[in-house]
Amino acid sequence: MPGERVGVLLANLGTPDNYDYWSMRRYLNEFLSDKRVIDYSAWIWQPLLQLVILTKRPFSSGHAYKSIWNHEAGESPLMTITKAQTEKIRTAMQNRYGDQVMVDFCMRYGNPSTKSKVRAMVDAGCTKILFFPLYPHYAGATSATANDQFFRALMEEKWQPTTRTVEPYFAHPKYIEALAQSIERAYAGMEKRPDILVCSYHGVPKRYLMEGDPYHCQCQKTTRLLKERLGWDDTEITTTFQSRFGPEEWLKPYTVEEVARLAETGKTNIAVCAPAFSADCIETLEEINEEIRESFEEAGGETFTYIPCLNDDDAHIDALSAVIGENLRGWLD
């Protein structure tokens, strides 16, 4: 039997294997069939999904993915960035713990699957696994469903490892510091200071908030802590929510509408960042930098600056490594 080790399994949302119709259909089917994401009755939702949505949406989503695809590596930007993050965190853990720790990543939807990576860690002798959903803020449709999939994978293990899941790090000082540094660097490189910084978070139905999901409150707190760290006034920063899907009301204000309103009221020079995303993906590279930008410019906006996610920035890796170290206490330290 292999020597005992501790596994650190990073988890992100997921990515299609390619942007062709069938790759997109497989990915979207898995994603949109998740009851944590769409909680409508299967009797209502599945016929609509299978017969209507999945006949059309793979084409439009595939076109969007093609526009941002890392063609050289043959993968989506999210995959490229997650690999880079994992490699840097692996190095940081090896420098601190040596060979006692194994670091890898999985995706909630698509490949590499959570199940395959749990199996690999068990085979490698990991008797303890720290599962780390790479979402700063908790939401049922992100952190919870990633944890659900992890627990399903554990159900298939004859000898289950001892496990821990990492709590949301939306207020962690090093995460806020990494965010602030990225904003300061971006502003330092601009000829003219933006009128306002829009912190655009991925949205969820407002009903989820009413049912007890803490996501909205955690997003608001991140913006407040970022504002305090930067030393700004309330007029210099705002919180919005993007990626609305379906007919019901989602968290407001909607980013796509708010940037247009800002342009119409004279704020024609804005910057947008996406604190809820640990890595740039389709929602940032295509939705923010193309669709939301277009809404702003059509309303009279002049300068739209998208500030990239923290990705594998050294300050971000330092923050994630600090969170991991805190959660490994008692196992290794």
C-alpha positions in Angstrom: 0.0 0.0 0.0 1.2 3.5 -0.8 2.4 5.7 2.1 -0.3 8.0 3.6 -0.7 11.5 2.1 -3.1 14.4 2.3 -4.9 15.4 -0.9 -5.9 18.9 -1.8 -8.5 18.8 -4.5 -9.4 22.1 -6.2 -12.7 22.3 -7.9 -14.0 24.7 -10.5 -17.3 24.9 -12.5 -16.3 23.1 -15.6 -15.8 23.4 -19.3 -16.9 21.7 -22.5 -14.3 19.5 -24.2 -14.8 21.5 -27.4 -17.1 24.1 -28.9 -18.8 21.8 -31.4 -22.5 21.0 -31.2 -22.3 17.6 -29.4 -19.5 18.7 -27.0 -21.6 21.7 -26.0 -24.8 19.7 -25.8 -23.2 17.1 -23.4 -21.8 19.9 -21.2 -25.0 22.0 -21.1 -27.1 18.9 -20.5 -25.1 18.0 -17.4 -25.0 21.6 -16.2 -28.7 22.5 -16.8 -29.9 19.1 -15.4 -28.3 19.9 -12.0 -31.2 20.5 -9.5 -28.9 22.9 -7.6 -28.8 25.1 -10.8 -32.3 24.7 -12.1 -34.6 23.6 -9.4 -37.8 23.4 -11.4 -39.8 20.1 -11.4 -38.2 17.6 -13.8 -41.7 17.0 -15.3 -41.7 20.6 -16.5 -38.0 21.3 -17.0 -36.6 18.2 -18.7 -38.9 18.2 -21.8 -38.2 21.9 -22.3 -34.5 21.3 -21.8 -34.2 18.3 -24.1 -36.6 19.3 -26.8 -36.1 23.0 -27.1 -33.1 24.4 -25.2 -30.6 21.7 -26.1 -31.5 21.9 -29.8 -30.6 25.6 -30.1 -28.4 26.7 -27.2 -25.3 24.5 -28.1 -25.0 26.5 -31.3 -25.0 29.9 -29.7 -22.9 28.8 -26.7 -20.5 27.1 -29.0 -20.1 30.3 -31.0 -19.4 32.2 -27.8 -16.8 29.6 -26.7 -15.1 29.7 -30.1 -14.6 33.4 -29.7 -12.6 33.0 -26.5 -11.1 29.5 -27.1 -7.4 28.8 -26.4 -6.9 27.3 -29.9 -3.2 26.7 -29.3 -3.8 24.5 -26.3 -7.1 23.1 -27.6 -9.0 24.0 -24.5 -11.1 26.8 -22.9 -9.4 29.6 -21.0 -10.9 28.3 -17.7 -9.1 25.0 -18.2 -5.8 26.8 -19.1 -6.0 29.1 -16.0 -7.1 26.3 -13.6 -4.1 24.2 -14.7 -1.8 27.2 -14.1 -3.4 27.8 -10.6 -3.0 24.2 -9.7 0.6 24.0 -10.7 1.5 27.1 -8.6 -0.5 25.9 -5.6 1.2 22.5 -5.9 4.6 24.2 -5.8 3.6 26.2 -2.8 2.4 23.1 -0.9 5.5 21.2 -1.8 7.7 24.0 -0.5 5.8 23.9 2.8 4.9 20.2 3.3 7.1 18.3 0.9 5.7 15.1 -0.5 3.1 14.8 2.2 0.6 16.7 0.1 -0.9 15.9 -3.3 -2.5 18.7 -5.2 -4.9 18.3 -8.2 -8.0 19.8 -9.7 -11.4 18.6 -10.9 -14.5 20.1 -12.6 -18.1 19.9 -11.4 -19.3 19.5 -15.0 -17.2 18.0 -17.8 -13.7 16.7 -17.4 -11.6 16.0 -15.4 -14.5 14.7 -13.3 -14.7 14.9 -9.5 -15.1 11.1 -9.3 -12.0 10.4 -11.3 -9.8 12.7 -9.3 -11.1 11.3 -5.9 -10.3 7.8 -7.2 -6.8 8.9 -8.2 -6.1 10.5 -4.8 -7.3 7.4 -3.0 -5.1 5.2 -5.2 -2.1 7.5 -4.5 -2.5 6.9 -0.7 -4.5 10.0 0.3 -6.2 9.0 3.5 -7.3 12.6 4.0 -8.7 15.0 1.3 -9.3 18.7 1.6 -11.9 19.6 -1.0 -11.7 23.3 -2.1 -14.4 24.7 -4.4 -12.8 27.7 -6.0 -15.7 30.1 -5.4 -15.0 33.0 -3.0 -18.7 33.2 -2.2 -21.1 30.4 -1.2 -24.1 29.7 -3.3 -26.2 26.6 -3.7 -25.5 26.6 -7.4 -21.7 26.7 -7.0 -20.1 25.7 -3.8 -23.0 23.4 -2.7 -23.2 21.5 -5.9 -19.5 21.0 -6.1 -19.6 19.6 -2.5 -22.5 17.4 -3.5 -20.5 15.8 -6.3 -17.5 15.3 -4.1 -19.7 13.5 -1.5 -21.2 11.3 -4.3 -17.7 10.3 -5.3 -16.9 9.4 -1.7 -20.0 7.1 -1.7 -18.3 4.9 -4.2 -15.1 4.4 -2.2 -14.8 1.2 -0.3 -12.3 2.9 2.1 -13.4 6.5 2.4 -10.7 9.1 3.2 -11.3 11.5 6.0 -12.5 14.8 4.4 -12.9 18.5 4.9 -14.5 21.1 2.7 -13.2 24.7 2.6 -15.6 27.4 3.6 -16.1 30.5 1.4 -13.2 33.0 1.5 -15.1 36.1 0.4 -13.8 38.2 3.3 -10.3 36.6 3.7 -7.8 39.5 4.1 -5.4 38.1 1.5 -8.2 37.6 -1.0 -9.4 41.2 -0.5 -5.7 42.4 -0.7 -5.2 40.5 -4.0 -8.4 42.1 -5.4 -7.3 45.5 -4.3 -3.9 45.2 -5.8 -5.4 44.1 -9.2 -7.6 47.2 -9.2 -4.8 49.5 -8.3 -2.5 48.1 -11.0 -5.3 48.5 -13.6 -6.1 52.0 -12.5 -2.4 53.0 -12.5 -2.2 52.0 -16.2 -5.1 54.2 -17.3 -4.8 57.6 -18.8 -8.0 58.7 -17.1 -9.4 57.4 -13.9 -12.8 55.6 -14.4 -15.9 57.4 -13.1 -16.9 54.2 -11.2 -15.8 50.6 -10.7 -18.6 48.0 -11.3 -18.2 44.8 -9.3 -20.2 42.3 -11.4 -21.1 39.1 -9.7 -22.7 36.1 -11.2 -26.4 36.3 -10.5 -28.9 33.8 -9.0 -32.7 33.9 -8.8 -33.9 36.3 -6.1 -36.0 33.5 -4.7 -32.8 31.7 -3.6 -32.0 34.7 -1.3 -35.5 34.5 0.2 -34.9 30.8 0.8 -31.8 31.4 2.8 -28.9 31.4 0.3 -26.2 33.8 1.7 -24.6 34.6 -1.7 -26.1 38.1 -2.1 -24.9 39.2 1.4 -21.4 37.8 0.9 -21.1 39.6 -2.5 -22.1 42.9 -0.9 -19.6 42.4 1.9 -16.7 41.7 -0.6 -17.5 45.0 -2.3 -17.6 46.8 1.0 -14.3 45.4 2.2 -12.7 46.1 -1.2 -14.0 49.7 -1.0 -12.6 50.1 2.5 -9.2 48.7 1.5 -9.0 51.0 -1.5 -10.1 54.0 0.7 -12.8 54.9 -1.8 -16.2 56.6 -1.4 -19.5 54.9 -2.1 -19.8 56.8 -5.3 -16.7 55.1 -6.7 -17.8 51.5 -6.6 -21.0 49.5 -7.1 -22.3 46.0 -7.0 -24.3 44.4 -9.9 -25.3 40.9 -11.0 -24.9 39.3 -14.4 -25.9 36.1 -16.3 -29.6 36.1 -15.8 -31.3 33.0 -17.2 -35.1 32.2 -17.4 -38.2 34.3 -16.8 -38.1 34.9 -13.0 -36.5 37.8 -11.2 -32.8 37.5 -10.3 -30.6 39.5 -8.0 -30.5 43.2 -9.0 -29.3 45.4 -10.4 -28.6 43.5 -13.6 -25.1 44.4 -14.9 -26.2 44.7 -18.5 -28.9 47.3 -17.5 -26.9 49.1 -14.9 -23.9 49.9 -17.2 -26.3 51.4 -19.7 -27.9 53.5 -17.0 -24.5 54.7 -15.9 -23.7 55.8 -19.4 -27.0 57.6 -19.8 -26.4 59.5 -16.5 -23.0 60.7 -17.6 -20.6 58.1 -16.3 -19.1 57.4 -19.7 -15.8 56.0 -18.4 -16.2 52.8 -16.3 -14.2 49.8 -15.2 -15.7 46.4 -14.5 -14.3 43.5 -12.4 -15.7 40.1 -11.5 -14.8 39.2 -7.9 -16.9 36.1 -7.8 -14.9 34.3 -10.4 -11.5 32.8 -9.5 -10.6 32.5 -13.2 -11.6 34.2 -16.4 -14.2 32.1 -18.3 -17.1 32.5 -20.7 -19.0 34.8 -18.3 -16.2 37.3 -18.1 -14.3 37.0 -21.4 -17.4 36.9 -23.6 -20.4 38.1 -21.6 -18.7 41.1 -19.8 -16.1 42.0 -22.3 -18.5 41.7 -25.3 -22.2 41.7 -24.4 -22.1 44.0 -21.4 -19.5 46.3 -23.1 -21.9 46.6 -26.1 -24.8 47.6 -23.8 -22.6 50.3 -22.3 -21.4 51.7 -25.6 -24.9 51.6 -27.2 -26.1 53.8 -24.3 -23.5 56.4 -25.0 -20.6 55.0 -23.0 -17.1 55.9 -24.2 -14.4 54.0 -22.2 -15.1 50.5 -20.9 -12.2 48.7 -19.2 -12.5 45.1 -18.1 -10.2 44.2 -15.3 -9.3 40.5 -15.5 -10.0 38.0 -12.8 -7.2 37.2 -10.3 -6.4 34.0 -12.2 -2.9 32.7 -11.4 -1.6 36.1 -10.1 0.9 35.6 -7.4 -1.1 37.5 -4.8 -4.1 35.3 -5.6 -2.1 32.1 -5.3 -0.7 33.4 -2.0 -4.3 33.9 -0.8 -5.5 30.5 -1.9 -2.5 28.8 -0.4 -3.1 30.6 2.9 -6.7 29.4 2.9 -5.5 25.8 2.2 -2.9 26.1 5.0 -5.5 27.2 7.5 -7.7 24.3 6.6 -4.9 21.7 6.9 -4.2 22.6 10.5 -4.4 19.6 12.7 -3.7 17.3 9.8 -0.2 18.5 9.0 0.8 21.4 11.3 
